[in-house]
Amino acid sequence: MSEAEDKTAALLAQLWVKNLPIVEERLAVLDRAAAASGGLGEDLRTEAAQAAHKLAGALGMYGYHEGTRIAREIEALLSGERPNLARLGELVAELRGAVFPKG
């Protein structure tokens, strides 16, 4: 890598650490939506769709392309007439795994 690429990578790593609390907040919104027993209210649904949309953009910028794909899928699911909450829960778990891989 060139010096400029190294500096860019270091800056992105710093920004990622700085933005981790926001990423966690958005994932928490998606967790709440997936756990909504008795149906997903319109306010929570809108908030979750917005969180997924923002995550899709941000994760791509940091190189989490699989996370972007999953977040887009979540956003599409939430835009449907009757979102499948079980599937939403699966996707949120996949998204967490893509962003915070264990190992």
Secondary structure, 3 states (H helix, E strand, C coil): CCHHHHHHHHHHHHHHHHHHHHHHHHHHHHHHHHCCCCCCCHHHHHHHHHHHHHHHHHHHHCCCHHHHHHHHHHHHHHHCCCCCHHHHHHHHHHHHHHHCCCC
